[in-house]
Amino acid sequence: SIPLVKPFSIQRFGPVISSTDFIFIALFALTACCICTRQLRVPADPLYLFLLLYAAAMTVATLVSDDPTASKVQLFGEFYLLGLCVCTSLVVNGQNLRRVSIAWSIGTAIVCVSVLVGIVLFVAGYTRPVDNYFLFKPGSLPFLVVPRMDGLFFNPNMLCDYLNVSIALVLLALAKSWLPKLIGWGLITLICLVSVFTFSPGLGGLLLTVGLWFSGSSPRRDPVRTLILSIAIIGAVLVFASALASPDTNNTDQDLQIPYTTVVIEPSVRVLIWENSFQRLSGQLLFGHGVGANVAELRYTVLNGEEQFLTDAHNMWLNVLGQEGLLGLAAFALLIAAIWKRAKQSVSDNDRTLWALFCAFVGAFLYQGLTGSFEDARHLWLLVGFIGSAGRRPENGDAPGRSS
């Protein structure tokens, strides 16, 4: 249900809510019943402490928010995401991860097919989002208009981020023989094809995830694997660099002429948003503007003349800083460090399951978080829950599952 966002969304008195969230609310209730009846044990896991610290920091930011009423609504959603992470870490384990991966692969296939349908409709002449449900908006390349797809998500960047996690889970399923090779490699090919049509800076994260997987999925030293990782890192750096510059527009006078050419470029819209976000931190550095508040307020005119009003920082760290201040950023950084340490166990343990999750964490959470605010993405908090469960050592508490 994770990628089924747009077709089942509702909006009442605030943010847009996906109807599929109610599936997880039911899961919360069932999990709570299992805990109360001692059918499910809650392990003593330090990760829960870091989640609690982050929740406390967001609560403080809500109390001193520029708009406390709006922040309280958003805070409920943040608690939901943290609960999603905790619940996932409790109910997903080594015995049922196979079923989870297969279910995730089915969801991925559904969203990929929706994008392919959207591309076919675009070629057939349905080139406006109002006519093409799966189209975000037409993108532009030199001398070419292309379909920029969001599938069943609200924007292409979130779709690309989801596919980043998906490709890691499908690679794991192939390594564990949970999926037939023909289906698994076919789905990976489909993911790569669909990802291209997001035209997202997140494509660098996808390269990084795949490169890390093939470079570390075997303990053997292999020059080919090193080459793959090197190509992936170079590609990720180039994609990130491309997100920093834009052709010359009237949005800013910070122009730069490329030496020995007549080409003039300027900072991209992301760079301008980062500048704007930093400027708005004045006086709000400790506690931020409040959970869910506007971190940036930037008016920008894209090349096709469309006027945009942008309020998101387009950077995970900067967005957290703008909304929850230094207190929230510190709590968030501690949580990320704990997840990194847990996921990195795969290097010494030679654990392919944890390695796949680590690759997804680096590509989808850390890398894509540089150019997008994905700290509220459901699929990423599920990923953190997977890491919490898979990386839990016996001495840190019993593995998730039924109590004896």
Secondary structure as UniProt FT lines:
FT   TURN            2..3
FT   HELIX           6..8
FT   STRAND          9..11
FT   STRAND          16..18
FT   TURN            19..20
FT   HELIX           21..36
FT   TURN            37..38
FT   HELIX           46..63
FT   HELIX           68..91
FT   TURN            94..96
FT   HELIX           97..123
FT   TURN            124..125
FT   TURN            129..131
FT   TURN            133..134
FT   STRAND          135..141
FT   TURN            142..143
FT   STRAND          144..149
FT   TURN            151..152
FT   HELIX           156..175
FT   TURN            176..177
FT   HELIX           181..196
FT   TURN            197..198
FT   TURN            201..202
FT   HELIX           203..216
FT   HELIX           223..242
FT   TURN            243..244
FT   STRAND          245..247
FT   STRAND          256..257
FT   TURN            259..260
FT   STRAND          264..267
FT   HELIX           269..279
FT   TURN            280..283
FT   TURN            285..287
FT   TURN            291..292
FT   STRAND          298..301
FT   TURN            303..304
FT   STRAND          307..310
FT   HELIX           316..349
FT   HELIX           352..360
FT   HELIX           361..367
FT   HELIX           368..370
FT   TURN            375..376
FT   HELIX           378..390
FT   HELIX           394..396
//
